Amino acid sequence: MQHELRAVADSVRASARSFFKTGVGEYGAGDRFLGITVPDQRRIARRYPDLLWTDLRALLRSPYHEDRFVALVILTEQFARGDTAERTRIAHRYVSAIARCVNNWDLVDATAYKILGEYLRTHPKERSVLRKLARSPNLWERRVAIVATFASIVHGEFADTFRIADVLLGDTHDLVHKAVGWMLREAGKRDRKALEGFLRTRHARMPRTMLRYAIERFPEARRRRYLR
């Protein structure tokens, strides 16, 4: 597979990935890119639906972003069609891999709710892992904790989202602020009263970016009232 990825690599495109913040001291520091479009990555991933875990693990440990993305796409598809035992294995492997391998915002956002979130919907006794991840010093584990709750949001269940948002209310990283605000907004799109109930005693303490994302769909006058 890796030879197929490198065949469509573009060094010019790779050098233009500034929105992943790979500079020294930035959140994506050290991440390397081959310069492959997302459609090409997904096309190649579809050619290897049954790739073994040993090969997926090797891709996940690659220094190249696209290798990890493709591995995660395949893992997500294997989870979707897996039986209970296979889903459990994949979910546990995913959690173990977050800090080292699911280590940029696009990798998190494409997989957290599709693997961990969906798994926890049918394994409620294991939902304590979300709080553990939300309290992690690792940025990506914290982002996974909140984005994973999207799986419940689409089914009209907001308790996990509000619970993890509470844990992350004082987080200092902008990528967490955006993710929490995004999930709160998604909850509000389905039940505005529930979101307003959450915001009532918290909006004054929320980071500005988080609040702006959360109330983005509110009427203009209502948004201004919250922002004041």
C-alpha positions, 0 to 999 in steps of 0.5 A: 500500500505504501508504494501506492501512496508514494506514487501519488505524493506531491512534494509541493502540496506537502510543503503547503500544509501550514494549517496543520501547524507543524512548526516547532512548538506548534501542536503538530510539530514533527508531523510529516506529509507526503502531499496526497489529497484526501480523495486519493487517500480514501481511494487507496484505503478502499483497496485494502478493506481487510488489511491485517492489524499488524500492517495497520499498526505499522501504518499508524506508527509511520511518521507520515500523516497520510499513512496514519490517515489511511490506516484509520480510515480502514480501521473505521470501516472494519469497525463498522462491519465488525461483530461485537468482539471485533468492535471491542478489539478495535475500540480498545486498540484505538484508545491505546493509539490516540496519543501517538497515532491519532495525533492531529485534528483531522485524524481525531475528527474523522474517527473519534465518533465513528469508532469510540463514540459508536462503541460506547453507545452500546457499552455504557459501562465503559463510558468512564473512559471519556472522562479519563481522556478528557482529563489527559495531559495529551491534547488529542486524547482530550479532543477525542473525548468530546468529539466521540460524543457526537455519536450519541448526539445524532441519536438525541442523547446529550448527557455525555456531551454536557458531562465532558464539556463540563470537564473541558470548560477550563481547558487552555487549548484552542483546538479543545475550545473549538471541539467543545463548542462544535459539539455543543452547537450540534446538541443545540441544533437538535434541542436548543432548550437543552443547550441553553440549560447547559449554558445558563450557569456556564456561559460566563466562564466559557472561553470565548471561542467555545461560546461562539461556536456553541451559539453560532445557530442562535438568533442574532439578538440571542447571540449578542446577549450571551456574548455580553 
